[in-house]
Amino acid sequence: MEHNQFEQMLAIRRHLLPHEDDSERSIARALWLHKSHLEHLEIVTANGVNRAFTGNTT
């Protein structure tokens, strides 16, 4: 599965949208949600690092 992108996409879809089918629309929705989640994690991590080094809590 590590080298099969389609199986990875299906795993993400099944994790995020367990009651949806494996249609292109459902896979696309799950991948959008996954990407959005990763982007938000990146932002909050950067903010946490910034706060840790500057002491700024606002």
Secondary structure, DSSP 8 states (H G I E B T S, - for coil): -TT-HHHHHHHHHHHH-TTS-S-HHHHHHHHHHHHHHHHHHHHHHHHHHHHHHH----
